[in-house]
Amino acid sequence: MKNKRKLSLICLVSVICIGLTISVYPNQAGAKKIELSLANEAPPFFIYTIISKKFKELIENKIGDRVSIKIYHSGQLGGEKDTIEGEIIGTVDMAIVQSSLLALWEEQMVYVDIPFLYRDIDHAIKVMNGPIGTSINKKMEKHGVKVLSCMNLGFRGIYNTKRPIYKPADVAGMKYRVIQNPLYVDLINSWGAKATPMNFGEVYTALQQGVLDAAGLEPYSYEIMKHYEPAPYFSITNHIYQSFFLTMSKKKFDSLPADVQKAILQAAKEIIPEAVQHTKDIDYSVIGKLVRKNKVLFNVADIDAFRKVSKAVSEKYSRKVGMDIVKQIKAVK
C-alpha cells in the first residue's frame, strides 16, 4: 500500500512538471507555427523582393523556425491596392507598396507626395521614419494597416515615347500613366497632359501599344522594368519623391505573440539603411548605363518651370496635410 501511495505521488509530481513545462515553454510543446504572407506587385529581381528576402532572413534569425514568411512577388496576390485591401480584411498579412496609395484611406498620407517638398533622399527618409512621419503613418492603423518602415525609391522624372521634355508645354496632350491617387491626377493634368491611372505591371505594354505616351519613375525602376525600350526619352524633373512602405495587417499584427511583434518591428527598422543605400547606389550608376548601352536620351528639364505650374497642386495637398506640418517637414535637417 505504501509503495502504491509513493508511486501515485511520483505520477502526480510528473504531471505537474509537464504542465509547468507546457505553460512556460508553449512553443516547444507543439504550438502551431506562425505563417505569414508578404506580397508585392513587382518582379522578383526588383528592390521590393530583395528587401522582402532580407526581412524574412532577419525575422528567422530573431525567432527561428517558429515563424515562416512566404513571399508573393509579381502581383501574385493582386496589385498594390488589392494587397492593401487584403491587409485590411485579413487575407494578406504583409505587403510592400508605394506610399502614395495609402492616401486613398488616410488623407494626410499624401505628405510623402507633395511636389517639390523634399530637398533630397536623406531629408525624405528622416521625415518619414522620424517623429513627423511616424505620427502620420500611425493614422493608417484605424483603417487596418500598420506601417512598419519607409524606404527609398528616389525622385521621379518623366519618360515618354515621343521627344525630350524641357518644359510643361512639351508634355501637354500626352497620355500619362499615374497611380490611383488624386494628387498624381491633379499634378499631371496641371501640366496639360492626360492623367491615366494604371497598374504598374501594365505600363510596359501600354507604352508599346500607344495606349500611353508617358509615365513617371525614378531611373532605377525605369531601367529594371525596361520601360526604356518603348519610351527612350527620360527627362529629369525631380517633381515628386517616391518611397515604398513595408506594411502589415493591423489585425494580424495584434494577434501575434509579443516577442514576434517585437522581432517584426526591430527587423523593419534594421532594414531601412540597407534598402536606402541599395537604391541610392543604383540610381547613381544606372543613368550612364542607359545612355551607353541602351541609347536612352536623358535631359535636365526646366525644374523651376515645372515647380511654378505645380504650385497650386502643392498648396492644395499641403492644406490637406496641414500647413504647420509641411512647415515642420521643410525645417527638418
PEKA-V660511 format. One record per residue. N is the residue number from 1. D_FIRST is the distance of its C-alpha to the first C-alpha in whole Angstrom. Layout:
n;d_first
N;D_FIRST
N;D_FIRST
This chain:
n;d_first
1;0
2;4
3;5
4;5
5;6
6;9
7;10
8;11
9;12
10;14
11;15
12;17
13;19
14;20
15;21
16;23
17;25
18;26
19;27
20;29
21;30
22;32
23;33
24;35
25;36
26;37
27;39
28;37
29;35
30;37
31;40
32;43
33;46
34;49
35;52
36;55
37;59
38;62
39;65
40;69
41;72
42;74
43;74
44;71
45;73
46;74
47;73
48;71
49;68
50;69
51;67
52;65
53;63
54;63
55;62
56;59
57;59
58;58
59;55
60;54
61;54
62;52
63;50
64;49
65;48
66;47
67;50
68;53
69;56
70;59
71;62
72;65
73;68
74;72
75;71
76;68
77;67
78;70
79;73
80;72
81;73
82;70
83;68
84;68
85;68
86;65
87;63
88;64
89;62
90;59
91;60
92;61
93;59
94;62
95;65
96;68
97;71
98;75
99;74
100;78
101;76
102;73
103;76
104;76
105;73
106;74
107;78
108;77
109;76
110;79
111;80
112;79
113;82
114;85
115;88
116;89
117;86
118;85
119;87
120;85
121;81
122;80
123;81
124;79
125;76
126;76
127;76
128;74
129;71
130;72
131;72
132;74
133;73
134;69
135;70
136;72
137;70
138;67
139;69
140;68
141;64
142;65
143;67
144;63
145;64
146;63
147;66
148;64
149;67
150;71
151;72
152;76
153;78
154;82
155;85
156;86
157;90
158;92
159;92
160;94
161;96
162;100
163;101
164;100
165;99
166;101
167;101
168;100
169;103
170;102
171;99
172;100
173;100
174;97
175;94
176;91
177;88
178;85
179;82
180;81
181;81
182;84
183;85
184;86
185;88
186;90
187;91
188;92
189;94
190;96
191;97
192;99
193;96
194;94
195;91
196;89
197;85
198;83
199;80
200;80
201;79
202;82
203;85
204;86
205;87
206;88
207;91
208;91
209;92
210;94
211;92
212;92
213;94
214;92
215;89
216;88
217;85
218;85
219;86
220;82
221;81
222;85
223;85
224;81
225;82
226;85
227;87
228;90
229;91
230;92
231;93
232;94
233;96
234;94
235;95
236;93
237;93
238;90
239;90
240;86
241;83
242;80
243;76
244;73
245;70
246;66
247;65
248;62
249;60
250;59
251;57
252;55
253;55
254;54
255;51
256;50
257;47
258;49
259;49
260;51
261;53
262;54
263;54
264;57
265;59
266;59
267;60
268;63
269;64
270;64
271;66
272;69
273;71
274;70
275;71
276;74
277;76
278;75
279;78
280;80
281;80
282;81
283;84
284;86
285;86
286;86
287;90
288;91
289;90
290;91
291;94
292;95
293;93
294;93
295;96
296;95
297;97
298;96
299;98
300;97
301;98
302;100
303;97
304;99
305;100
306;97
307;95
308;98
309;98
310;94
311;95
312;94
313;91
314;90
315;91
316;89
317;86
318;86
319;86
320;83
321;81
322;83
323;86
324;84
325;81
326;84
327;85
328;82
329;82
330;85
331;84
332;81
333;82
